[in-house]
Amino acid sequence: MVLIAETIRLHACDVAIDDEVRQSLNELGIQYVLKFGESSQWSAAAFPDYVDGDWVGIESIQDDTPGFSVVFSEGNMRLYEIERS
């Protein structure tokens, strides 16, 4: 399970091109990614143990990242649906 979680944390943004990422997301039944905004704005205060580099696969997801579509946005918050091929 740790390997799956690590794969997602570090490489979720590659879902459109990486079979291992796609399989990891499917195994856990993950269908959406919710981003509350830029990590530097809130995470250090709310989560003192948070390290940006540990979540690069999530933090790298943007509106134009292949494999994701914006379901909802408000300000810099986004809800992305993971596109299934």
Summary of the structure (lengths in Angstrom):
residues: 85
radius of gyration: 12.7
end to end distance: 23.7
largest distance: 37.7
contacts: 205
relative contact order: 0.24
helix: 46%
strand: 20%
